[in-house]
Amino acid sequence: MSADLDQAIFHDDEAARKWLEARIWPNGPVCPHCGVENEATLMQGETTRPGLYQCNACREPFTVTVGTLYERSHIPLHKWLAATHLLMASKKGMSTAQIGRMLDLPYKTAWFLTMRIRESFRDLFPEEADKLGGNGKTAEADATYVGGLWKNKHARRRPERGLGPTHDKAPVFALVERGGKVRSFHVAEANGANLREIVNAALDGDTVVYTDGDHTTRYAASSFKTDFVNHSAGEYVRGDAHTNTVESYFAILKRGVIGTYHHVSQQHLKRYLAEFDYRYNERAALGVNDAERMAKSVKGIVGKRLTYRRTGEREDEQIPY
């Protein structure tokens, strides 16, 4: 990883800007004001800031960061790219404190930076709206709880009964296509109605679905051709029936939360899930290396300008470990 950080785009703003332009504008500058493509003039006055264009159609000035998560940021562009690379090259993520130390940034600045990067992973590409699975394909469905005390890991989540040690758990439901992609969801309650709605919306109707013996998950997938393994009876694999793939994804997610982030608030859990989903969906097993994963991820910054207030500076509702 250190050798990768020696690249000029992680140390020089001019190199970082040109790298970003080549990926955001592969066919030439696109005006964020009127949408006209490749009809802009690069401004080259002595007092003009680098990378400033003027649209020949609407006459408005712009740079590659206008209309993106990076707009009006006082953080150098090369540090944005370096932070993105660090998150993309770390299978279980990298803590805000560590990124801040490596990039010489205050903790609050590094926190806001990493949260904006995670936001860019959400709904990254239009094709992500396509359903998982299909004819001849197999998916696995399972739910888990993120957070809570270790001694209560098997306790039911019943906050309405005043069970304090369990109410801080956050339900997460995931669908994984074997040999393909994952989609995970932070749900208010892991009940049959909620999960069934997600499964029906996210999976192609011809998909074969495998679950464990939990009645809620089995009901959620009941509209599909399905089978299950009964973990309570010591059954974990029966032919093609197993949930090892989705459980492996949960293992990576929980190791990241426990070992790297330590605390994840329910307010921001969706952003952390987007981070882990994106890395899994662009993993080495699918032929994507660290550099390609990062290059693809920066496309998600377009149209997602996010202010400090919108990100949310409150870190309440912590999910402790």
SEFI-664834 format. One line per field, with one value per residue (C-alpha): chain; y, z negated, x. Coordinates in pm, whole numbers, plus 50000, padded with zeros to 5 digits. Each point is the difference from the previous one (the first is absolute). Example, Ala and Ser with C-alpha at 12.3 -4.5 7.8 and 13.67 -1.06 7.14 Angstrom:
2
cadena = c(A;A)
north = c(49550;50344)
up = c(49220;50066)
east = c(51230;50137)
//
This chain:
321
cadena = c(A;A;A;A;A;A;A;A;A;A;A;A;A;A;A;A;A;A;A;A;A;A;A;A;A;A;A;A;A;A;A;A;A;A;A;A;A;A;A;A;A;A;A;A;A;A;A;A;A;A;A;A;A;A;A;A;A;A;A;A;A;A;A;A;A;A;A;A;A;A;A;A;A;A;A;A;A;A;A;A;A;A;A;A;A;A;A;A;A;A;A;A;A;A;A;A;A;A;A;A;A;A;A;A;A;A;A;A;A;A;A;A;A;A;A;A;A;A;A;A;A;A;A;A;A;A;A;A;A;A;A;A;A;A;A;A;A;A;A;A;A;A;A;A;A;A;A;A;A;A;A;A;A;A;A;A;A;A;A;A;A;A;A;A;A;A;A;A;A;A;A;A;A;A;A;A;A;A;A;A;A;A;A;A;A;A;A;A;A;A;A;A;A;A;A;A;A;A;A;A;A;A;A;A;A;A;A;A;A;A;A;A;A;A;A;A;A;A;A;A;A;A;A;A;A;A;A;A;A;A;A;A;A;A;A;A;A;A;A;A;A;A;A;A;A;A;A;A;A;A;A;A;A;A;A;A;A;A;A;A;A;A;A;A;A;A;A;A;A;A;A;A;A;A;A;A;A;A;A;A;A;A;A;A;A;A;A;A;A;A;A;A;A;A;A;A;A;A;A;A;A;A;A;A;A;A;A;A;A;A;A;A;A;A;A;A;A;A;A;A;A)
north = c(50000;50240;49955;50093;50317;50112;50087;50370;50020;49945;50282;50262;50185;50060;49630;49916;50242;49863;49643;50088;50184;49695;49784;50241;50145;49716;50180;50353;50260;49988;50321;49931;50302;49921;49649;50083;49763;50094;50360;50185;50212;49952;50336;50077;50344;50067;50035;49719;49693;49675;49792;50281;49973;50229;49843;50131;49939;50154;50198;49871;49910;49658;49747;49623;50016;50218;49804;49722;49900;50191;50337;50292;49769;50152;49658;49960;49783;49760;49923;49915;49749;49861;49944;49828;49774;49905;49900;49808;49810;49890;49697;50079;50376;50250;50209;50374;50052;49799;50184;50330;49905;49880;50309;50251;50104;50090;49726;50196;50081;49638;49884;50230;49899;49626;50041;50186;49727;49733;50202;49991;49618;50003;49930;50047;49893;49999;49632;49923;50031;49675;49702;49738;49641;49870;49678;49738;50221;49951;50247;49975;50204;50054;50256;50092;50262;50251;50125;49909;49834;49673;49813;50099;49895;49740;50214;50111;50368;50105;50368;50029;49776;50220;49752;50254;49783;49891;50316;50139;49728;50106;49748;49950;49787;49889;49829;49850;49857;49714;50105;50346;50300;50079;50246;50066;50200;50159;49924;50138;49649;49665;49874;49796;50288;50230;49732;49856;50344;50033;49651;50049;50337;49900;49648;49879;49768;49705;49998;49700;50123;49823;50102;49859;49854;50333;50030;50374;49961;49696;50198;50292;49771;49796;50155;49834;49649;49947;49757;50036;49844;49939;50141;49918;49631;50025;50012;50252;49855;49770;49982;50354;50113;50218;50360;50005;50283;50251;49901;50065;50349;50058;49881;50265;50267;49916;49968;50346;50149;49828;50022;50316;50239;49884;50225;50046;50217;49888;50340;49919;49619;50020;50175;49735;49729;50181;49996;49626;49919;50194;49835;49657;50073;50120;49736;49829;49674;50182;50122;50352;50128;50286;50264;49898;49988;50354;50132;49859;50132;50368;50007;49993;50353;50162;50163;49932;50321;49950;50276;49952;50055;49741;49744;50044;50100;49813;49667;49888;49663;49827;49623;49894;49692)
up = c(50000;49920;50350;50148;49788;50167;50314;50093;49980;49623;49946;50269;50063;50369;50063;49792;50196;50339;49879;49879;50323;50206;49802;49948;50352;50227;50309;49901;49748;49913;49873;49666;50056;50339;50075;50332;50068;50138;50074;49749;50005;49750;49834;49990;49844;49755;49709;50112;49779;50167;50173;50042;50313;50149;50176;50355;49980;49669;49934;49641;49847;49846;49896;49980;49634;50051;49929;49824;49643;50032;50086;49794;49784;49832;49982;50280;50283;49975;49640;50110;50246;49747;49746;50262;50092;49637;49956;50328;49926;49651;50004;49659;50029;49833;49698;50022;49740;50206;50321;49817;49873;50341;50183;49724;49953;49678;49883;50077;50348;50066;49865;50233;50291;49947;49952;50329;50174;49858;50120;50352;49998;49953;50325;50181;50351;50169;50087;49629;50010;50201;49803;49868;50121;50293;50187;49896;49725;49625;49714;49624;49749;49633;49722;49718;49728;49991;49659;49647;49722;50083;49718;50156;50356;50003;49814;50179;50076;49790;49908;49943;49694;49859;50055;49988;50096;50326;50128;50148;50263;50360;50234;50334;50281;50297;50334;50171;50350;50004;50209;50030;49796;49662;49881;49632;49824;49658;49911;49717;49908;50143;50037;50280;50164;50017;50127;50251;50157;50038;50149;50254;50107;50016;50151;50346;49980;50155;49729;49773;49642;49705;49638;49655;49792;49859;50066;50072;50271;50150;50022;50162;50284;50028;50337;50156;50060;49671;49760;49655;49765;49638;49793;49673;50093;50088;50376;50186;50351;50195;50366;50136;49700;49763;49888;49977;50255;49824;49663;50137;50100;49650;49855;50197;49901;49630;49990;50154;49753;49696;50089;50210;49923;49644;49998;50280;49945;50129;50169;50226;50020;50354;50111;49845;50168;50332;49943;49927;50282;50252;49906;50016;50336;50145;49837;50129;50054;50272;50163;49850;49847;49754;50266;50212;49692;49909;50356;50029;49660;50073;50255;49701;49892;50288;49902;49629;49846;49626;49744;49642;49872;50236;49905;49635;49739;49718;49905;49770;50011;49987;50054;49756;49989)
east = c(50000;50286;50141;49663;49991;50323;49803;49991;49618;50026;50251;49942;49673;50074;50055;49693;49782;50110;49945;49651;49911;50096;49757;49711;50025;50124;49864;50095;49873;49629;49842;49826;49775;49843;50127;50170;50290;50341;49902;50214;50315;50281;50070;50374;50035;50282;49756;49768;49998;50113;49734;49746;49785;49737;49704;49957;49625;49890;50322;50019;50339;50061;50262;49985;49896;49690;49684;50192;50078;50327;49843;50132;50205;50304;50164;50259;49870;50294;49902;49646;50141;50247;49722;49786;50290;50060;49635;50000;50322;49897;49770;49852;50025;50231;49917;49951;50273;50250;49915;50033;50345;50120;49873;50079;49637;49811;49765;49679;50124;50092;49662;49807;50222;49949;49624;49973;50199;49767;49701;50144;49975;49623;49814;50329;49896;49656;50042;50017;49621;49987;49880;50240;49984;49799;49940;50256;50142;50001;49976;50021;49799;50069;49962;50234;50038;50282;50104;49905;50190;50177;49820;49666;50086;49719;49747;49688;49958;49699;50036;49623;50049;50272;50283;50280;50303;49834;49835;50324;50019;49941;49832;50177;49857;50212;49950;50305;50009;50249;50298;49846;49898;49850;49739;49959;49730;49968;49638;49789;49883;50106;49642;49849;49813;50305;50236;49752;49959;50377;50044;49721;50140;50368;49993;49905;49701;50188;50268;50045;50027;50161;49944;50059;49719;49883;49626;50020;50264;49827;49674;50181;50119;49680;49907;50307;50120;50177;50160;50155;50250;49907;50285;49824;50019;50370;49937;50216;50042;49772;50097;49968;49799;50205;50037;50379;50036;49777;50147;50348;49887;49861;50332;50190;49747;50012;50378;50015;49755;50155;50368;50023;49715;49910;49692;49746;49693;49662;49974;50297;49981;49860;50320;50223;49792;50046;50376;50015;49755;50206;50329;49836;49837;50331;50221;50312;49809;49803;50322;50008;50325;50045;50069;49699;49777;50096;49967;49649;49898;50072;49717;49767;50098;49808;49670;50050;50119;49967;50035;50117;49645;49854;50262;49899;50250;49824;50148;49719;49824;50338;50003;50273;50216)
//
